[in-house]
Amino acid sequence: MNPLPPQVQVLSPTPQLKGLMTIIRSKETTRSDFIFYADRIIRLLVEEGLNHLPVVPKTVQTPTGIDYQGLDFEGRICGVSIMRAGESMEQGLRECCRSVRIGKILIQRDEETHMPKLFYAKLPKDIDSRYVLLLDPMLATGGSAIQAVKVLLENNVREERIIFLNLMAAPEGIDAFIKAYPKIKIVTGEIDASLDENKYIIPGVGDFGCRYFGTD
């Protein structure tokens, strides 16, 4: 996948990010450390995702009595997590956006066909008027994310108002996702090598949800 599609934004590969990724990728990392360092990456992803929201000029007066020419976000946002792993990213969003509304979509992949199946969706009633940060830590085949976006579009969310956040992505998933939804921005921590024969990201991190929630 070269060059990188313009819809895809990868976090800057700083020594800090590389160190955090090294910790969560290691099979020796304890669950408590996995959660702590994954949360740090999630916070970076959310902050970068917010950078892609539209802004308008705003002037405020400082305590010195001098005006400051700043910016304000245009419009309202909400989060939508793809359960269950996506729920791990909700707290990071709340830490950046106080009182943010968060919807949930449950999609599970058939282990034989590798196709996604929708089981549940609960979204804010006014989601059609909001920008949506779609949360899922892993972008593997892209099937679950594509299905989740379909649910959002059926609820009148505009495609260009969706920003998809994930910690790791496979080239195959990126290609499939932007082919289906070319107007959506993807913000990812790192792009991995490929998928294995079982459609898992390699080198990857294993099952992110199981490691985060302690069910591995």
N, C-alpha and C positions, 0 to 999 in steps of 0.2 A: 504494500500500500504506500506508494511513493509517487508523487508528493502527497502530503497530508491534505485531505479535503478542507476547503475553507470553513465548512460547518463545524470542524473539530478543533477544540482548544485544549491543548495539553498543558498541565501545570509546568511551570519552569522547573527544570531538573536541578534544583539546588542541592547542595550537600545535605541540608536538613531533610528535604523530602526523600532523597535517596536513602538516608539513614533510617527514616521512619518506615519506608517500604521494605528495607532489609529486615527490620524487626518483625513486621507482621507476616512477611513471607516465610520466615524460618519455621520449620516444623518443631523446633525446640522452644518456641516462645510460649509462655504460660498464657492462660486465658485472660488473666487480669492485665498483663502487659499487652496482649493483643487488643483488648478493648481500649486501653489507654492510648496507645499509639495510633490505632485506627481512628479513634475520635479526633486526634490531632489532624490527621489527613483530611477527614471529613470536614472539619472546620475550614481548612484551606480551600477545599472544593466549593463550599458554600460561599465563601468570600469571593472567590473568582466567579462563581455563577452570578452573584449579585452585580458584578462589574458589567455584565452583559444586558442589564435591564436599562430601559430608556430613562433619561434624566431631563430635567428642565432647570433653567437658571433660578436661583433663589438668593435674595439679599437679606442678611441679618445684621443686626447691630451688636457689636461686641461690648463687654463691660467698659471698654475704654471710650465708648461713644463713637467709634469709627465703624463704618459699614464694611462688611465682608461679602465679597461676591462669590457665592458658593453654588451648590447644586442640590436638588431634591429629586427623589425618585418620582417618576411619572406612573401613576396607576398603583394598584394593589397587587399583592402576591399571595400565593398559597403554596403549600407543598403537597405532593402526592407520592406516597411510598408504595413501592411494589413489594408486597409482603412475601416472605417474612424478613428477608435480609435487608430490604429497604428501610425497615423500621429502625435499624441501627443508625440511620442518618438523620432521624427526626430531631434528636436532641441538639445536634450541631446546628440545624436550621433554627431551632428555637433560641439558641444562644446568640445567634446573629439577628434574628427578627422576632422581637418580643411579641407574644400573643398571636403568632402566625397560625392560621388555620391549616390543618393537615388532613387530607383525605387518604384513603387506603384502597388499593386494588390487589386482590389475591389471584395470582396466576401461577399455575404449577405446570412443570414440564413433564410430559409423558416420557418415562425412562426408556421405553422401547422405540417410540416414534420420534422422540425429541421435539414434539410439537407442543406449543403452549395451549393451555385450556383455562378459560376464565371461570372462577368460582364465586367471586364476591367483589363488589365495588361500592364504596361509600364516599361521596364527594361533597364538598361545600355546595350549598344550594346556588350560590352566586358565582360559581367557578368560571362561568362563561365571561365574566367581566374582569377576571384576574389573570395575571401572569403566573405560570405554573412552573415550579421547580420539581421535576420528576426525579425520584430518588431510588437508585438501585446500585449497590456497590460493584456489581460485576456485569459487564456487557460481553456475553459469550457469543451465542448464535444471533442474538438480537430478537429472537422470537417473542420473549415475554415483554420486552420493551415495546415492540411493534404492536402487540396486542393491547398493552396499556394505553398507548397513544390512541389507538382506535376507540377505546372507551372514552377518552378525553374528548376526541373530536365528535363523538356521538352526543356528548353533553355540551356541544357548541363552543368548546375551547378552540381558539384560532391556532393553527399549527405554528405560526411564527411567534406565538406567545409562550411556547414551551421551551424550557432549557433542561436538558437531561444531564444529571450529575452521576458519575461513577468513578470508583477508585482505579479500576483496571478494565481494559477493553481489549478484545481480540480483533485483529484486522477484519476477519470474516463478519463479525457482528457489526462493526462500524459500517462496512460496505452495505450490508443488508439493510441497516437502519436508515442510512442517508438515501438509499435508493427508494425506500418506502416513503420517507418524510424528509425531503431535501431542505425544508425551511426551518427545521429544528436544529438548535445549537447543542452540540455535545461538549461537555466539559469533563475531562478525565484526568486521573492522576498519572497513569502510565499506559502505554500501549504495549501489550505483550506480543510474544512471537506468533502464536497460532492457537488452534484448538486441537485436542487429541482425538482419538477415535471415539471417545465417549462424549465429545462436544464440551469438554472442560477446558478452561483457559490454561495454557502452559507458558512460562513456568507457574504462573498463577499464585494462589494462596490457599488452595484446597477449597473446602466448602465454607465460604465466608460466614453464612448465617449460623452454621453449626459451631464454628469456632467462636463467634461473637456471643451467642446465646448459651453456649455450654452444652450443646446436645450432640457433639461429635463422639 
